Amino acid sequence: MAAVYLALVCALAASAFANPNQAFSWGREGVALGLTLPAVVPALPFVYLTGAGIWDVTGADSGGPMWPVTLVYTLMFATVAVVNLWLLRRVLGRRSAG
């Protein structure tokens, strides 16, 4: 199940950030954000600043390459998903120990 969760988050993030003209929607991007709760909340400043930085560096919004943006966002969402899995393991471990 963990691998399916991680693959789903990565696929949603990659597809949401593959088009430079895509605005925020509650479709793929919103679902990816929802699936990465709660760990995405403290990570939002990092996601925002890193995402804005990669857009600026690549010039993706003005014809630059989009693949670095897609890769960075996918890796950020994957990292947050892994943190969620780690948190879930800790919570479940405490329940079974207690």
Summary of the structure (lengths in Angstrom):
residues: 98
radius of gyration: 14.9
end to end distance: 24.3
largest distance: 55.8
contacts: 265
relative contact order: 0.17
helix: 78%
strand: 0%
